[in-house]
Amino acid sequence: MNFIALGLSHTTAPLAVRERLVFSSDKIRSALRSLPHGIEQAVIVSTCNRTEIYAATADAAAAEKSLEDFLCFQNGLAPEHFAPYCYCKHQADAMHHLFRVVCGIDSMVLGEDQIKSQVRRALAQSLAAGAARRPLSVLFRQALEVGRRVKRETLLSRHSVSVSHVAVLLARKLLGDLDRKGFLIISAGETGKLTGKIVRESGAGDIVVVNRTRGRAQRLANRIGGRALPFGRLPQALADTDVVISATGAPSLVLESHTVAEAVAARRGRPLLLIDLAVPRDIDLGVGEMPGVHLYNIDDLQAVSQKGLEARRKEVALAEAILEDEVRRAEDWWHGQRGVMTITSLRRRAEQVRRQEIEEALRKLPSLTQQQREGVEALSRAIVNKLLHFPTVRLKANDGEYISAVEELFKLKEEG
């Protein structure tokens, strides 16, 4: 069994490409039910900064090509537009990458903590769809435990900030003191909740929450001491606020040019700061060309996130040392699973043959008493167990040569 990680992230692909490969929750569920042939297990991680599929497969080379095609097909993207930005990692490299992702070392904002819950949710979706089991599910749980260990044993997360933090830092950098500034949050999801909390802590003068579902907007507004408005009043909210932070999961634009133009006309020259944290983007790119409107997307925030970066970088070396130890353990365990699976398949095959032969023999011996029948059953089991004892010991020793030989001799791969 091979482990591979394939996808793209903010380190390899611009926002214009990443937003074309985003998986909604519904799309993930559908995709996990239609995995390509040869992909035995998979977990799909899709966030604003990455779309990756982690998979267990017997044939890693064939899986790499089929997963590329699969991701492109699921999102209607031509392979030639995906390939230049794609990476694929195998075995220890793939494990190391997964652990780095969970720890926030591979995040746009170094050390951010939100990725742990995103990976945990991705695993839960895969388990619910029946697309993850041992050994993949165990490996992901180990990755989450590694994330907790890095958080305990380093200061990486203590110096961390989220994309929402960076958005508010940008607002303060451009507008100065925020205590008299109005904020409009278009979202009530996880990012919206985090953004609302940070905006409240920043001392913003007025916080308005807008969401297509009024009840969700009201709950978030109550939590952060703001007020909720129905989605239909978005143009009025734009006219009255100073900063807009949008982070919905909508598949299409939430703020189109004509909506912003209407608000700009009512603002009488007052500047408007728009920060788009969504992938795919919520705000029409042309809005940034309007006079008095300043538009920033998630990739624009990378320069702002440099604040405090040095303190976090000092912790990366310590975190990487932890990862090196954990990857070694994970790889040893993963290789051991091949022996366990081979033993299971071998015993299943032996039990299948034993049962068939015993049933045939007992049909030819109808005069046997129940006690005698049980004795024959026990004898056949004892013979099988004794014959398989030494092969089992060898396979448990994780000897790749023996594993391959047993799989070939007993046609265990054909058994599936």
Summary of the structure (lengths in Angstrom):
residues: 416
radius of gyration: 27.8
end to end distance: 11.9
largest distance: 102.5
contacts: 1375
relative contact order: 0.10
helix: 60%
strand: 14%
